[in-house]
Amino acid sequence: MTLVAGIHSSNPELTLREIASQLERLHERTPRGGTKWASSSVKNLIDRAKRTGLLEVA
């Protein structure tokens, strides 16, 4: 969640798919241990980061 929040905050204009592609290039595993990131997984982590205060709610 911290990594996704960092990517999102460094460039809020990125789409969910672009963030997912970055995570795949970094060989970051999905929450379930897979290698292919879905946009919905990225959105869930961004939403969770907002709820916990890691990201500001726009």
VOZABA-623924 format. One record per residue (C-alpha): x, y, z. Coordinates in Angstrom, 1 decimal, decimal comma, padded with zeros to 4 digits. Example, Ala and Ser with C-alpha at 12.3 -4.5 7.8 and 13.67 -1.06 7.14 Angstrom:
<rs>
@east->012,3 north->-004,5 up->007,8
@east->013,7 north->-001,1 up->007,1
</rs>
This chain:
<rs>
@east->000,0 north->000,0 up->000,0
@east->002,9 north->002,4 up->000,8
@east->004,5 north->001,9 up->-002,6
@east->001,2 north->002,4 up->-004,5
@east->000,5 north->005,6 up->-002,4
@east->004,0 north->006,8 up->-003,2
@east->003,7 north->006,3 up->-006,9
@east->000,2 north->007,9 up->-006,9
@east->001,4 north->011,0 up->-004,8
@east->004,5 north->011,5 up->-007,0
@east->002,3 north->011,7 up->-010,1
@east->-001,4 north->011,9 up->-009,5
@east->-002,1 north->012,1 up->-013,2
@east->-001,1 north->008,5 up->-013,8
@east->-004,0 north->006,1 up->-014,6
@east->-004,6 north->003,0 up->-012,5
@east->-003,3 north->000,9 up->-015,4
@east->-000,1 north->003,0 up->-015,6
@east->000,5 north->002,5 up->-011,9
@east->-000,1 north->-001,3 up->-012,4
@east->002,4 north->-001,4 up->-015,2
@east->005,0 north->000,4 up->-013,0
@east->004,4 north->-002,2 up->-010,2
@east->004,9 north->-005,0 up->-012,8
@east->008,1 north->-003,5 up->-014,0
@east->009,4 north->-003,3 up->-010,4
@east->008,5 north->-007,0 up->-010,1
@east->006,3 north->-006,1 up->-007,1
@east->003,9 north->-008,9 up->-006,2
@east->000,1 north->-008,3 up->-005,9
@east->-001,6 north->-008,6 up->-002,5
@east->-002,4 north->-012,3 up->-003,4
@east->001,1 north->-013,0 up->-004,6
@east->000,6 north->-012,8 up->-008,4
@east->002,7 north->-011,0 up->-010,9
@east->000,0 north->-009,2 up->-013,0
@east->-001,6 north->-006,2 up->-011,4
@east->-005,3 north->-005,4 up->-012,1
@east->-006,5 north->-001,8 up->-012,1
@east->-009,0 north->-002,7 up->-009,4
@east->-006,2 north->-003,9 up->-007,1
@east->-004,4 north->-000,6 up->-007,5
@east->-007,7 north->001,3 up->-006,8
@east->-008,3 north->-000,7 up->-003,7
@east->-004,9 north->000,1 up->-002,3
@east->-005,2 north->003,8 up->-003,2
@east->-008,6 north->003,9 up->-001,4
@east->-007,1 north->002,1 up->001,6
@east->-004,2 north->004,6 up->001,7
@east->-006,7 north->007,4 up->001,7
@east->-008,7 north->005,9 up->004,6
@east->-005,6 north->005,3 up->006,7
@east->-004,3 north->008,9 up->006,0
@east->-001,3 north->008,0 up->003,7
@east->-002,9 north->010,0 up->000,9
@east->-005,0 north->013,1 up->001,0
@east->-008,6 north->012,8 up->000,0
@east->-009,2 north->015,1 up->-003,0
</rs>
